[in-house]
Amino acid sequence: MEEFEPVLVKNVRHSDLERLCKSVKTYAGCYVLKAPSGGPATSGLDAHCWFPSRDDSILFQLQWAAPDDY
């Protein structure tokens, strides 16, 4: 099995954590929540997500990409 870099979703708001969990499960992935990369004043958490295939990883990234990432 190939190893892929984790997909990083930065500063996930607490109100979006349930949606994040469902999205990761849709693509049979797993995730770890960590302190926000923006520092202590930043609301939300960073989610490091891993998926079983590159395609799943890409589909998840498209779903969670910030509008300014395009």
C-alpha positions in Angstrom: 0.0 0.0 0.0 1.3 3.4 -0.9 1.8 6.0 1.8 0.3 9.4 1.1 1.0 12.7 2.9 -1.9 13.7 5.2 -4.4 16.1 4.0 -4.3 19.1 6.3 -7.5 21.1 6.9 -6.5 24.2 8.8 -8.6 25.9 11.5 -11.7 23.8 11.4 -14.4 25.5 13.5 -15.8 23.5 16.3 -19.2 23.7 14.7 -17.8 22.0 11.6 -16.2 19.0 13.4 -19.2 16.7 13.0 -19.3 17.5 9.2 -15.6 16.8 9.0 -16.0 13.5 10.8 -18.7 12.4 8.3 -16.7 13.5 5.3 -13.6 11.6 6.5 -15.8 8.4 7.1 -17.3 8.8 3.6 -13.8 8.3 2.1 -12.8 5.6 4.6 -10.2 7.8 6.1 -9.0 8.7 9.6 -8.0 11.9 11.2 -6.2 13.5 14.1 -7.1 16.9 15.5 -4.2 19.2 16.6 -3.8 22.7 17.9 -4.5 25.3 15.3 -1.5 26.4 13.1 -2.6 30.0 13.5 -1.6 30.0 17.2 -3.6 30.1 20.4 -5.7 33.1 19.4 -7.1 31.1 16.4 -10.5 29.5 16.8 -10.8 25.9 15.6 -8.4 23.0 15.2 -6.2 21.6 12.4 -7.3 18.2 11.1 -4.6 15.9 9.7 -6.5 13.3 7.6 -5.3 10.1 5.9 -7.1 8.1 3.2 -6.6 4.6 1.7 -6.2 5.9 -1.9 -5.0 9.0 -3.8 -8.5 9.3 -5.4 -10.2 9.4 -2.0 -7.6 12.0 -0.8 -8.3 14.2 -3.8 -12.1 14.0 -3.5 -11.9 14.9 0.2 -9.5 17.9 -0.6 -12.0 19.2 -3.2 -14.8 19.0 -0.6 -12.8 20.9 2.1 -10.7 23.3 0.0 -11.0 26.9 1.1 -12.5 29.2 -1.7 -9.2 31.1 -2.0 -7.3 27.8 -2.7 -8.5 27.7 -6.3 
